[in-house]
Amino acid sequence: MKTFYITTPIYYPSANLHIGHAYCTTIADAIARYKRLDGFDVFFLTGSDEHGQKIQRSAQAQGKSPLEYVDPIVESFKDLWTKFHISNDDFIRTSEPRHEKVVQEIFRRIQANGDIYKGEYTGLYCTPCESYWTELQLDENGCCPDCHRPVEKVSEEAYFFRLSKYADKLLQHIEEHPEFIVPTSRRNEMINFIRRGLEDLCISRTSFDWGIPVPDDPRHVIYVWFDAVINYITPLIHNEDMKRFWPADIHLVGKEIVRFHTIIWPAMLMAAGLPLPKQIYGHGWLVTDTGKMSKSVGNVVDPVLLVEEFGADAIRYFLLREITLGLDGNFSRDALIARINADLANDLGNLLHRTLNMIGKFQQGTLLPATDGTELDQSFRAQALDTVREYRRLMDDVQLSDAVKVVWKFIGRANKYIDETMPWKLAKDPAQRQQLANVLYNLAESLRIVSVLIEPFMPDTAQKIRAQLNVTSKPKLDDAQTFGLLEANHVVGKPEQLFPRILTDK
Ligand code: ME8
């Protein structure tokens, strides 16, 4: 069986998640669901990144142990993913014993290969980002180049990973595998970064203890990024799944952490003698008028409130449709409401409602045997199948927003087909009964196909459409590639509203 392995980053339980995090997980979920529709055996992993000084300090500030502090936050992550219909197959917490064991094994393996050594570290550390920087990398104010907050000078005995040794091998790999880092802009950034030279990486700390101890030297805890990236193999390495799913097909990550995933992680895998992931996809940020959505800026949108107000599928639709993967995208409430009203309530909702309503009114809810029909009917059916082909091409190429647009173009076409064929007129003329049956059959079939195509984007809505059409099978991509699977004499259900229109003051 063909397999597919996709991951999201594991999120820091340092604050509540915002809609920017939900964006990343929704993309991964849509890809995972598409692959399942296409018959792949899919493994989809997400989780929480729980170690490090930042978490330890936040816990202390609340008089809690780190675990007492993170446990409820991690539960809230899991609740959020359930609310968003996220279909992850596993959820990894880096505080779990299974993960600690694997991190220590990988540490030992790299150490045995001679690529971990003990030395003295003096450097600049950004605690919020859990990142070490060199003088050269700091921003113009001498602060962290990512979050622009002050860095701390630290000096301590530490373990180092011989990252410098892997610069040439990494460059060669990136050059020989153009698909390894996407989009190209990120790939070029990484090539330039490596060309400037890689320094060995400090991978242990002694100034705090909330982390995974270095094997045989527990005064040191392992650097949180070294620990975190290993999560991607933790659930696999000790069972058959390693053969089935590794190397990962896609690590989906935000653009600011592409460096960890395309330089440090691959070098660690090389040092441990393991194959590299096939692709790292760096997506853009969700921004508002006040910049990247982030807690420190105070412009975050709470995904729980948003789901309660609009439902998960509407938000998923908006995120997937509105933002081109790889680029930054704007999030605004007005734009969300405009999409819900135009695309969901109007285009999709009306198509379903009108179709089922007419089948109920003119044929007592039953589809009748269809014939080839007119040229218009034939071209409409051909368009449905062209849509499926184009959708597959785009989804296979991870162009999610274009794939959504292609489906909605067809939904628009189907609404126009109703206006052109005017079934209410055909129903008045007994000589047009066959033509009426053809039109209504074609519309019901189109909706069945649409219900398959939108499953990755809006799983709940896809299911509601199928229930109203009275289709009980599980959605499969193969079933969207054939026009005419609904049986003649199939009885459809009654129309129910999919998305209410949202009234605004305007
Ligand atoms: O970086 N728009 O965790 P994290 C889009 N623990 N994506 C956003 C975003 C926004 N406004 N804000 C955050 C970490 N993200 C590490 C990962 S992986 C081994 C360790 C995305 O909770 C961000 O780009 O800070 C990143 O990919 C993810 O949320 C996790 O961020």
Residues whose N, C-alpha, C, O or C-beta is under 5 A from the ligand:
A	BS01	ME8	P9 I10 Y11 Y12 G20 H21 Y23 C24 D49 A228 V229 V253 G254 K255 I257 G284 W285 L286 K292 M293
